Amino acid sequence: MDGKSLNVVEEKINDLKKILPEAFTEEKIDWEKLKAALGEDIEFKDERYHLNWAGKSEAFRALQTPTTATLIPDKEESVNFDNTKNLFIEGENLEVLKVLQKSYFGKIKMIYIDPPYNTGNDFIYSDKFAENREDYLKRSGTKDENGMITREGLFRNSKDGGHYHSNWLSMMYPRLFLARNLLQEDGVIFISIDDNEVHNLRMLMNEVFGEENFLTELIWDLGTGTAAGHFTRSHEYILAYAKYKTDLSNFAYTGKDSIISERAVKKISKGNPASNITFPKGIEFEGNDKTFKGTIGVSEKIEIISDEMVFKDGYLVKEVELKAGWAMRNQILSWLEGNETCDTKGQRVIRFYFDKKGVLQYEKVRGYINPQSVLRKIASTRKGSQEIEYLFESKIIEFPKPKDLIKWIVNLVTSNDDITLDFFSGSCTTAHAVLDLNKADGGNRKFIMVQMPEPCDEKSEAYKAGYKTIAEIGKERIRRVIKKIKKDDEGKFDFAKSGLDLGFKVFKLRQSNFKIWRSDRIESEEELLRQMEKHADPVAKEAKIEDILYELLLKSGKELTSEIEYKDGIFWINKNEIAVVLEKIDEDIMKTVIVRKPEKLITLDRLFQNNDQLKTNTALQMKDAGIEMGAV
């Protein structure tokens, strides 16, 4: 009992909801639907099949609003900063996705995210920058039970808020839109979700990625059950969409669900004949090793006419005479030499290669593999909790995704050097999976983890263990995984020579290192003069040289893991792509730049110290040398 009298209006609405559920949208009466349900002749406005919600136009504006933010390095929190190609970015993910657009457009092979499921208790992001806070709170109904915002930049999306589904869709829409831009043409995105929003997410993905690029709705068997309403919930979903499904060369997967049951591995010395290799069932050498038989999509028989097949450093020492049916001789030679080719129908590719340990292997990199859409016995939710407890010796986070689940997904579509992005990275299971997979197959996959420094509940085990934010947990997990890999394989092989990337660079979202011109604040001539004086030197007073360097890299479209060499006052980016001069500029520096002849020179306008003649001469010399110049 709450001590309140009966709410007559609420009772009537509940009665109406039982009789005409189709007349309600997000717990509110939709008057046009009600009229239609009662048989009244009505013409719906904008009648067409599409997804719409309260706040969609604002979500689109949030996506289109450019950002002036940047990312600054934090070497102290990183591991092997100077050599690693892995990234952890701490910051609000919508802003981070905007910052990454220029440098990582079309470069990500796979995205996996595990966003808030919108159960009514989840915290979701607040993205309304164009309106004041009070107006936004009134419009979206996102105050908590005490009328207060619960966490800065986040709010609890209660089912009582009125725009419960709309708030969630408004959060997801701009992030998915920007994420699609980052995918390669043959890239794939996977999104974990449960019953609360799977229907809306499917429609949202159809709008952003196109219904024609839908791949599957994976059903993940949780391995356990939770009482939830009338049924015990024992599964979740993982939606999979391609950027362009027609560009997919199927999946580069060699696990249990592929046609090849497992990767063939036999330790041999480099240069020894291939007859020393033993292949698993389904693809093998027979008899005197002069006949090669495989069953990859089609039945085939390949005869080796020459006496031997000799490999050295992953390549054939001499030509091999072959007889083949459907596969042409030169194609077979090509894939034995390690090239990724396919037959005329594009059905199959086998690649032979030596891994980092000197083991001759083969892998299927294209072909029909058709993994099952129901994921059973891969990993349970309980396994994810056990992994965290094992690494941290404490249950510092509840129900993280298990590593093997993400590892299975990453292995479906990525191969050597591919980048995997997770912009709801949480405890960084995805980074754990990528590191583990690289260790297993000698790969060189990269990861980019993005996580907001979301505060941990002060009553939580994480907070008691000293972790103030979710981002801190994610970074520490990666560090502990790296330590574990090194410890487990200590003495087995040289990590430095193996090429295994056991590190990550930490970057944090911050305001620009350059002063931002605010024309919206100029209401008088005096204010205009103040702005002009302020921008005589556009660099912020507190800006550090290294922070400026990385901001210029991002805004020049270069990756955060670009090779950087500093010599004689010049930063050289990716050998000779860009020369960046940030400390001083003189004749010696100009001569050095002209001799090395980079594609572009970037410098700060303030280095010319109002010497227009020096600036003009520098620009002319660079132009004559064919070097593009930009002064900020």
C-alpha positions in Angstrom: 0.0 0.0 0.0 1.3 3.4 -0.9 -1.3 5.5 0.9 -2.7 7.0 -2.2 -6.2 6.9 -3.6 -7.2 5.0 -6.7 -6.0 6.7 -9.9 -9.2 6.4 -12.0 -7.6 7.6 -15.2 -4.8 5.2 -14.9 -7.2 2.3 -14.3 -9.2 3.2 -17.5 -6.0 3.4 -19.5 -5.0 0.0 -18.3 -8.4 -1.4 -19.2 -8.1 0.1 -22.7 -4.6 -1.3 -23.1 -6.0 -4.8 -22.4 -8.7 -4.4 -25.1 -6.7 -2.4 -27.7 -3.0 -2.9 -27.2 -2.4 -1.9 -30.8 -3.5 1.7 -29.9 -0.5 2.2 -27.7 3.1 3.3 -28.6 5.7 3.4 -25.8 3.0 3.1 -23.2 1.2 6.2 -24.5 -2.1 6.4 -26.5 -1.5 6.9 -30.2 -4.7 8.7 -31.2 -4.5 7.9 -34.9 -4.0 4.2 -34.1 -6.9 4.3 -31.7 -9.3 5.8 -34.3 -8.2 3.2 -36.8 -8.7 0.4 -34.3 -12.3 1.7 -33.7 -13.0 1.5 -37.4 -13.0 5.2 -38.1 -12.0 6.1 -41.7 -8.5 7.6 -41.2 -5.5 8.3 -43.3 -2.2 8.0 -41.5 0.2 10.9 -41.9 3.3 10.0 -43.9 2.0 6.5 -44.6 4.9 4.3 -45.5 6.9 1.5 -43.9 9.7 3.1 -41.8 11.1 3.4 -38.3 10.3 6.6 -36.5 10.5 7.7 -32.9 10.3 10.8 -30.7 13.7 12.5 -31.0 14.9 11.0 -34.3 15.5 14.4 -35.9 17.5 15.4 -32.8 19.5 12.2 -33.0 20.3 13.0 -36.6 21.4 16.5 -35.7 23.7 15.0 -32.9 25.3 12.8 -35.6 25.8 15.7 -38.0 27.2 18.2 -35.4 31.0 18.2 -35.9 33.3 18.0 -33.0 36.4 20.0 -32.1 37.6 17.4 -29.6 40.8 15.6 -29.9 42.7 12.6 -28.4 45.8 13.0 -26.2 48.2 10.2 -25.4 48.7 8.8 -21.9 52.0 6.9 -22.0 52.0 6.1 -18.3 48.8 4.0 -18.6 50.0 2.4 -21.8 52.0 -0.8 -22.4 54.8 -0.7 -25.0 53.4 2.6 -26.3 56.1 3.3 -29.0 55.7 -0.1 -30.8 52.2 -1.3 -30.3 49.4 -0.9 -32.9 46.6 -1.5 -30.4 44.5 1.3 -28.9 42.4 2.0 -25.8 40.5 5.3 -26.0 38.9 6.7 -22.9 36.0 9.0 -23.7 32.3 9.3 -24.6 32.0 7.1 -27.6 29.9 9.4 -29.9 32.5 12.1 -29.7 35.3 9.5 -30.2 33.6 8.0 -33.3 33.5 11.5 -34.7 37.1 12.1 -33.9 38.1 8.8 -35.6 36.2 9.5 -38.9 39.0 11.0 -40.9 41.8 8.7 -39.8 40.0 5.4 -39.7 37.3 5.9 -42.5 36.9 2.5 -44.2 39.8 0.8 -42.3 38.0 -1.3 -39.7 37.3 -5.0 -40.6 35.1 -5.9 -37.8 33.0 -4.1 -35.1 31.6 -5.9 -32.1 29.6 -4.0 -29.5 27.6 -5.0 -26.4 25.5 -1.9 -25.8 23.0 -1.3 -22.9 20.1 -3.7 -23.4 17.5 -1.2 -22.2 16.0 -3.3 -19.5 14.7 -0.3 -17.6 17.7 -0.2 -15.3 20.5 0.5 -17.8 22.4 3.8 -18.0 22.5 5.3 -21.5 24.3 8.3 -22.9 22.8 11.8 -23.0 23.7 13.3 -26.4 21.5 16.5 -26.6 24.0 19.3 -27.1 21.8 21.8 -28.9 19.3 22.4 -26.0 19.8 23.4 -22.4 19.8 20.6 -19.8 16.5 21.5 -18.2 14.6 21.5 -21.6 16.1 18.1 -22.4 15.2 16.6 -19.1 11.6 17.9 -19.4 11.3 16.6 -23.0 12.8 13.2 -22.4 11.6 12.5 -18.9 15.0 11.2 -17.8 15.2 12.4 -14.2 15.5 9.7 -11.6 13.0 9.1 -8.8 14.5 12.1 -6.9 14.3 14.4 -9.9 18.1 14.3 -10.3 20.4 13.2 -13.1 22.2 10.2 -11.8 25.6 10.4 -13.5 27.2 13.1 -15.6 26.7 12.3 -19.3 24.5 9.3 -18.4 20.9 8.7 -17.2 18.9 5.7 -16.2 16.4 5.0 -18.9 13.4 4.0 -16.8 10.3 2.4 -18.4 8.3 5.0 -16.6 10.0 7.8 -18.6 7.5 8.0 -21.4 10.1 7.8 -24.2 11.7 4.6 -23.1 12.4 3.0 -26.5 12.9 6.4 -28.2 15.7 7.4 -25.8 17.5 4.2 -26.5 17.1 4.5 -30.3 18.3 8.1 -30.2 21.4 6.9 -28.4 22.1 4.1 -30.8 21.3 5.8 -34.2 24.2 8.3 -34.5 26.7 5.8 -33.2 25.8 3.1 -35.6 25.7 5.6 -38.5 29.3 6.8 -37.7 30.4 3.2 -37.1 29.4 2.1 -40.5 31.6 4.8 -42.0 34.6 3.2 -40.3 34.0 -0.3 -41.7 35.9 -1.6 -44.8 33.8 -2.4 -47.8 33.9 -6.1 -46.7 33.6 -5.2 -43.0 31.0 -6.8 -40.7 29.4 -5.5 -37.4 28.1 -7.8 -34.6 25.8 -6.4 -31.9 24.8 -8.3 -28.7 21.2 -7.6 -27.6 18.3 -9.3 -25.8 14.5 -9.3 -26.1 14.0 -5.8 -24.9 15.3 -4.1 -28.1 16.1 -6.8 -30.6 13.1 -5.9 -32.7 13.9 -2.2 -32.8 17.6 -2.8 -33.3 16.8 -4.9 -36.3 14.7 -2.1 -37.9 17.4 0.5 -37.0 20.1 -1.6 -38.6 18.0 -2.1 -41.7 17.8 1.7 -41.9 21.5 2.4 -41.3 23.1 -0.6 -43.1 20.3 -1.6 -45.5 18.1 -4.6 -45.2 20.0 -6.2 -48.0 23.1 -6.3 -45.9 21.6 -8.3 -43.1 23.6 -11.5 -42.5 22.0 -13.3 -39.6 20.5 -13.1 -36.1 22.7 -15.4 -34.1 21.2 -17.0 -31.1 23.7 -17.5 -28.3 22.8 -20.3 -25.8 23.8 -18.8 -22.5 24.4 -22.1 -21.0 22.2 -21.2 -18.0 18.7 -19.9 -17.4 17.2 -16.9 -15.7 13.6 -16.7 -14.6 12.1 -13.9 -16.7 8.3 -13.6 -16.8 6.5 -16.6 -18.2 9.6 -18.3 -19.6 13.1 -19.0 -18.4 15.4 -16.8 -20.5 18.4 -18.9 -21.7 19.5 -17.1 -24.8 20.6 -13.7 -26.2 21.0 -12.5 -29.7 23.9 -11.2 -31.8 22.8 -9.3 -34.9 25.3 -9.4 -37.8 25.3 -7.0 -40.7 27.8 -6.4 -43.5 28.7 -3.0 -44.9 28.3 -4.5 -48.4 27.2 -8.1 -48.4 28.1 -8.5 -52.0 31.8 -7.6 -51.2 32.1 -10.4 -48.6 34.3 -13.3 -49.7 32.5 -15.4 -47.2 34.2 -15.9 -43.9 37.9 -16.4 -43.2 37.2 -19.0 -40.6 39.0 -22.3 -39.9 37.3 -23.4 -36.7 35.0 -26.3 -35.8 32.1 -25.1 -38.0 34.2 -24.7 -41.2 34.5 -27.3 -43.9 38.1 -27.9 -43.0 37.8 -29.4 -39.5 41.0 -27.9 -38.1 44.2 -26.2 -39.2 46.9 -28.7 -40.4 50.1 -28.3 -38.3 53.3 -30.3 -38.5 56.6 -29.0 -37.1 59.3 -29.2 -39.8 62.5 -27.4 -40.7 62.2 -24.6 -43.2 63.2 -26.0 -46.7 62.3 -29.6 -45.9 60.1 -31.4 -48.5 56.3 -31.1 -48.0 56.1 -34.9 -47.7 56.9 -34.5 -44.0 53.5 -32.8 -43.4 50.6 -34.8 -42.1 47.2 -33.3 -43.0 43.9 -33.9 -41.0 40.9 -35.6 -42.3 39.4 -33.9 -45.3 42.6 -32.7 -46.9 45.7 -34.9 -47.0 48.7 -36.4 -48.8 48.4 -40.1 -49.7 50.7 -43.0 -50.6 54.0 -41.7 -51.7 52.9 -38.1 -51.3 52.5 -37.6 -55.0 48.7 -37.3 -54.8 47.0 -34.4 -53.1 43.3 -35.0 -52.4 41.0 -32.5 -50.7 37.3 -32.0 -50.2 36.8 -28.2 -50.0 33.3 -27.4 -51.3 33.9 -29.7 -54.3 35.5 -33.1 -54.8 39.0 -32.7 -56.3 42.1 -34.6 -57.0 45.5 -33.1 -57.6 48.6 -35.1 -58.7 52.1 -33.9 -58.2 54.1 -35.1 -61.2 57.5 -33.9 -60.1 59.5 -36.0 -57.5 59.2 -33.6 -54.6 57.6 -30.4 -53.4 60.3 -28.3 -51.6 59.3 -25.3 -49.4 61.7 -22.7 -48.1 60.6 -19.7 -46.0 57.0 -20.4 -47.1 57.6 -20.5 -50.8 58.3 -23.2 -53.4 62.0 -23.6 -54.2 61.2 -24.7 -57.7 58.2 -25.2 -60.0 56.0 -28.2 -59.3 54.4 -30.1 -62.2 50.8 -30.7 -61.4 47.8 -32.4 -63.0 44.4 -31.0 -61.9 40.8 -31.1 -62.9 38.8 -27.9 -62.4 41.7 -26.0 -60.8 44.2 -24.5 -63.3 47.9 -25.3 -62.9 49.0 -21.7 -62.4 46.3 -21.1 -59.8 47.5 -24.0 -57.8 51.1 -22.7 -58.0 49.8 -19.4 -56.7 48.1 -20.6 -53.6 51.0 -22.9 -52.8 53.3 -19.9 -52.9 51.1 -18.2 -50.3 49.0 -16.0 -52.4 45.3 -15.7 -51.7 43.6 -16.7 -55.0 40.5 -18.5 -56.0 39.0 -20.6 -58.8 36.9 -19.1 -61.5 33.7 -19.4 -59.4 35.2 -17.7 -56.4 34.5 -20.8 -54.2 37.7 -21.5 -52.4 41.2 -20.4 -51.4 43.9 -22.3 -49.5 47.0 -20.5 -48.3 50.2 -22.3 -47.2 52.6 -20.4 -45.0 55.2 -20.6 -42.3 54.1 -19.1 -39.0 56.2 -17.2 -36.5 57.4 -20.5 -35.0 58.6 -21.9 -38.3 55.7 -24.3 -38.6 54.3 -24.9 -42.1 50.5 -24.4 -42.0 47.6 -23.9 -44.3 44.4 -22.0 -43.8 41.2 -21.5 -45.6 40.8 -17.8 -46.2 37.8 -17.9 -48.4 35.0 -20.4 -49.2 31.7 -21.7 -48.2 31.8 -22.2 -44.5 28.2 -21.5 -43.3 28.6 -21.5 -39.5 25.4 -22.3 -37.6 23.2 -19.5 -36.4 22.6 -21.1 -33.0 25.8 -20.9 -30.9 25.8 -23.8 -28.4 28.6 -24.9 -26.1 30.9 -22.0 -27.1 30.9 -20.2 -23.7 28.4 -19.4 -21.0 27.8 -16.2 -19.1 29.2 -17.9 -16.1 32.5 -18.4 -18.0 32.8 -14.7 -18.5 32.5 -14.1 -14.8 35.0 -16.8 -14.1 37.5 -15.2 -16.5 37.3 -11.9 -14.7 37.6 -13.5 -11.3 40.6 -15.4 -12.4 42.4 -12.3 -13.7 41.5 -10.0 -10.9 41.1 -12.5 -8.1 37.7 -10.8 -7.4 34.3 -10.5 -8.9 34.8 -6.9 -9.8 32.3 -6.8 -12.7 29.1 -8.8 -13.3 28.3 -10.9 -16.3 30.9 -9.7 -18.8 30.8 -11.5 -22.2 33.0 -14.6 -22.2 36.2 -14.4 -24.1 35.6 -17.5 -26.2 32.3 -16.0 -27.6 34.0 -12.9 -28.9 37.0 -15.0 -30.0 34.7 -17.1 -32.2 33.1 -13.9 -33.7 36.5 -12.3 -34.3 37.8 -15.4 -36.0 34.8 -15.5 -38.4 35.8 -12.4 -40.4 39.3 -11.2 -39.4 42.8 -12.3 -40.5 46.3 -10.9 -40.2 46.5 -7.1 -39.7 42.7 -6.6 -39.6 41.4 -4.1 -37.0 38.6 -4.9 -34.6 36.7 -2.0 -33.0 34.5 -2.1 -29.8 33.1 1.2 -28.8 31.1 -0.1 -25.8 34.2 -2.0 -24.6 33.4 -2.3 -20.9 35.8 -4.7 -19.3 37.5 -5.2 -22.7 36.6 -8.8 -23.4 37.1 -8.0 -27.1 40.7 -7.0 -26.5 41.3 -10.2 -24.5 39.8 -12.2 -27.4 42.0 -10.6 -30.0 45.2 -11.0 -28.0 44.3 -14.7 -27.3 43.6 -15.4 -30.9 46.8 -13.8 -32.1 48.7 -15.9 -29.6 47.0 -19.1 -30.9 47.6 -18.6 -34.6 50.5 -16.2 -34.8 48.2 -13.5 -36.2 48.7 -9.7 -36.1 45.2 -8.5 -35.6 44.7 -5.1 -34.0 42.1 -3.7 -31.6 40.6 -0.3 -30.8 38.7 -0.2 -27.5 36.5 2.8 -26.6 35.1 3.2 -23.1 33.6 6.2 -21.3 35.1 6.7 -17.8 31.8 5.7 -16.3 31.9 5.8 -12.5 31.7 2.5 -10.7 29.1 2.2 -8.0 30.8 3.1 -4.6 29.2 -0.1 -3.2 30.6 -2.3 -5.9 33.5 -4.8 -5.6 35.3 -2.9 -8.3 35.2 0.4 -6.4 36.3 -1.4 -3.2 39.2 -2.9 -5.2 40.4 0.6 -6.2 38.8 0.9 -9.6 36.9 4.2 -9.8 35.6 3.8 -13.4 34.8 1.1 -15.9 37.6 2.4 -18.2 40.1 1.6 -15.4 38.9 -1.9 -15.3 39.2 -2.4 -19.0 42.8 -1.0 -19.1 43.8 -3.2 -16.2 42.3 -6.3 -17.8 44.4 -5.8 -20.9 47.5 -5.3 -18.8 46.8 -8.5 -16.9 46.1 -10.5 -20.1 49.4 -9.4 -21.5 51.3 -10.4 -18.4 49.5 -13.8 -18.4 50.5 -14.5 -22.0 54.1 -13.6 -21.3 54.1 -15.8 -18.2 52.4 -18.8 -19.8 54.8 -18.8 -22.8 58.0 -17.6 -21.0 61.0 -19.4 -22.4 59.0 -21.0 -25.3 59.8 -18.3 -27.9 61.2 -14.9 -28.2 58.3 -12.4 -28.0 60.4 -9.6 -29.5 61.1 -11.7 -32.6 57.7 -13.3 -32.8 56.0 -10.1 -33.8 53.2 -10.7 -31.3 51.8 -7.3 -30.3 51.6 -7.3 -26.5 50.9 -3.7 -25.9 48.3 -0.9 -26.2 48.4 2.9 -26.5 46.0 4.8 -24.2 44.4 8.0 -25.5 41.9 10.2 -23.8 39.2 12.4 -25.2 40.0 16.1 -24.5 39.2 19.6 -25.8 41.2 20.7 -28.8 44.7 22.1 -28.3 43.7 25.0 -30.5 41.4 27.9 -29.6 38.0 27.6 -31.1 36.5 30.6 -32.9 33.0 31.2 -31.3 31.1 33.4 -33.8 27.9 32.6 -31.9 29.2 34.7 -28.9 30.0 37.8 -30.9 27.3 40.3 -30.3 29.3 43.5 -30.4 32.4 45.1 -31.9 34.2 44.8 -28.6 33.5 41.1 -28.4 34.8 40.7 -32.0 38.0 42.5 -31.1 38.4 40.3 -28.0 38.0 37.2 -30.1 40.6 38.4 -32.6 43.1 39.2 -30.0 42.6 35.9 -28.3 43.2 34.1 -31.6 46.4 35.9 -32.6 48.0 32.7 -31.3 45.5 29.9 -32.0 47.3 27.4 -29.8 45.9 26.9 -26.3 48.3 28.1 -23.6 48.3 24.8 -21.8 48.8 22.7 -25.0 51.8 20.2 -25.0 53.8 19.6 -28.1 53.0 15.8 -28.2 49.3 16.5 -27.8 49.4 19.0 -30.7 51.2 16.4 -32.8 48.5 13.7 -32.4 45.7 16.2 -33.0 47.4 17.2 -36.2 47.8 13.6 -37.2 44.0 12.9 -36.6 43.0 16.0 -38.5 45.4 15.1 -41.4 43.7 11.6 -41.6 46.6 9.7 -40.2 46.2 6.8 -37.8 47.1 7.1 -34.1 49.5 4.2 -34.6 51.4 6.0 -37.4 55.2 5.6 -37.3 56.7 8.7 -35.7 60.4 9.6 -35.9 61.8 12.8 -34.2 65.1 14.2 -35.4 66.6 17.7 -35.4 63.3 19.5 -34.5 61.2 17.6 -37.1 58.6 14.9 -36.6 58.6 12.5 -39.5 55.3 10.6 -40.0 55.4 7.2 -41.7 58.9 7.7 -43.1 58.3 10.6 -45.5 54.5 11.1 -45.7 54.4 14.2 -43.5 57.0 16.4 -41.8 55.6 18.2 -38.7 57.5 21.2 -37.3 56.2 22.5 -33.9 59.0 24.0 -32.0 61.0 26.4 -34.3 61.5 27.0 -38.0 64.7 28.2 -39.7 66.8 27.8 -42.8 68.4 24.5 -41.6 65.0 22.9 -40.9 63.7 24.1 -44.3 66.7 22.6 -46.1 66.3 19.3 -44.2 62.7 19.1 -45.2 63.4 19.9 -48.9 66.2 17.3 -49.0 63.9 14.5 -47.7 61.0 15.8 -49.7 57.9 14.6 -47.8 54.5 14.8 -49.3 53.4 17.5 -46.9 54.8 19.9 -44.3 52.7 21.0 -41.3 53.8 23.7 -39.0 52.4 26.3 -36.5 51.8 29.8 -37.7 53.2 31.2 -34.5 56.7 29.9 -35.3 57.1 32.6 -38.0 56.7 35.2 -35.2 54.8 37.6 -37.5 57.6 37.5 -40.0 55.6 37.5 -43.2 58.7 37.4 -45.4 59.9 34.2 -43.7 56.5 32.6 -44.0 56.2 33.6 -47.7 59.7 32.4 -48.5 59.0 29.0 -46.8 55.8 28.5 -48.7 57.5 29.3 -52.0 60.4 27.0 -51.3 58.0 24.1 -50.4 56.0 24.8 -53.5 59.1 24.7 -55.8 60.1 21.4 -54.1 56.6 19.9 -54.7 55.8 19.8 -51.0 52.3 20.7 -49.8 52.5 23.1 -46.9 50.0 23.9 -44.2 50.4 26.3 -41.3 47.9 26.1 -38.3 
